[in-house]
C-alpha cells in the first residue's frame, strides 16, 4: 500500500484512494451519520449456560443474535436483529449465514468495546470454530456439551461489560471532528481510526500489530534454524535468519515496518551457547533411553541448566531487539531483568516437567501406552502451563521498549488455554503443527496492545 493510502475510520485498514467504502469491512468512509445503538440488555452468564442446556443451544443462538439490533450500524450489510435470527432458519442459506452473523457480531462488539476503552477478547476465531464444529458430524455433539456454552458465556460476559460501561459513561460534549495525534489531521467525530494515517481516535482504544507469516514459512524457518544449531559455528546465522523473517512479517499499527540490521556473527557466542544447552539434554536423553537408573538426568538436567540458559537468552534478546530498527532508525530494546527471566523460565520448566518425570519414574512400558499416558498428563497440566505462560507473556511485552509506543499483552487465561489446546492437538502431523503454531503466533501478536496517544476533540460550532 502506497503512502497515499487512506484508512478506514471503522476498521483502520489501508485502502486505495478514491473508494467510498472500505474493501475490508465495507464501512463507508463518512461515518459521522452513524445512528447510535440501543441500550444493551444484560443476562447473567450462569443463567445463559443453564438455558443453553435446557434448550439444547437454541436460546443463546437466538438471544445473542438479537444483539445485532442494539449495536450501531456502520456498514450497509450490518444485519438487524430480525434478519440475524430469521436467516438462521432458511434451509441451505443458513450454512453461510451461521458464519457471517457470528463473525459480524464479533466485529461489531469489538468496535463498540474500542469506543468505550474496553479490552478486546478476540472471539472471532472461537466463533468460527463453533460454526465448523456445528456442521461436523459427531463433533457437533461434543461441541454442544462443552464448546458452545463456553463461547456463549464469553460473548455474554463481553456484552454485560459493555452494557455497564455504557451506563457509567458520562454524556459527551458534541464535537465536530477529532484531531489525530499521529498526523494532526481531522477525521469525523464518529470515526474510530484516523482517515489519513490509521491512528486510533477512540479514547483509550488500543491498537494491535499484525503478523503475516504462514505455516509453511514457519516450518521452513524453524527447520533451518534447528539444523543450523547442530554445527554450533552456524548457530548465530540460524537465529539471525529466523529473527529477520519474523521482523519482516510483523507490521505495527499505521503500517509501521521494522527492519533487522545485523548478521549472525554479532550473536554467535550467545546463540551457540544457547544451542549447546538446548541440544545437550536432548542428546543425553537419547543416550540414557532404556536405562532406568539414569533416566532422571533427562528431567533434572534441563532444570539445572536454566540459570545459564536464562543468561544467554537475555543476551540474545537484547542483541536481537537492539539491532531491530524503526523506520527512522531508532532501535528497540529489551528492558527485562535477569531475575525475572530466570523465574519465568523455571516456572515454565517446572509445570512442563511433571508428565515426563512421571513416565521416567513409572519405568519401562509399551511405547503406545507411554505416548497415551504422556499425552493425557500433558493435557492435565495444560491449564497450569497456560496460566504461567500468560504471566510470562505479560512480563515480556512490558519489558520490550519500542520508541514512542507502549506495549502490553492483553490476552486472558482462557484465550491462551484453548488456543494452546488446539495447537497441541495438531502435533499429530508436522505440517498441521506448523499451521497450528503460526495460528497461535498470529494471535499472540494481535493480542499485544499498543498504547495510543490522547486525542484532541474539536468542539462543534
Buried (B, 14 or more C-beta within 10 A) or exposed (E): EEEEBBBBBBBBBBBEEEEEBBEEBBBBBBBEEBEEBEEBEBBEBEEBBEBBEEEEBEBBBBBBBBBBBBBBBBBEEBBEBEBBBEBBEEEEEBEEBBBBBBBBBBBBBBBBBBBBEBBBBBBBBBBBBBBEBBEEEEEBEEBBEEBBBBBBBBBBBBBBBBBBBBEEEEEEEEBEBBBBBBBEBBBBBBBBBBBBBBBBBBBBBBBBBBBEBBBEBBBBBBEBBBEBBEEBEBBBBBBBBBBBBBBBBBBBBBBBEBEBEBBBEBBBBBBBBBBBBBBEBEEBBEEBEEEEEBBEBBBEBBBEBBEBBBBBBBBBBBBBBBBBBBEEEEBBBBEBEEEBBBBBBBBBBBBBBBBBBEBBEEEEEEEEEEEEBBBEBBEEBBBBBBBBBBBBBBBBBBBBBBEEBBBBBBBBEBBBBBBBEBBBEBEEEEEBBBBBBBBBBBBBBBBBBBEBEEBBBEEEE
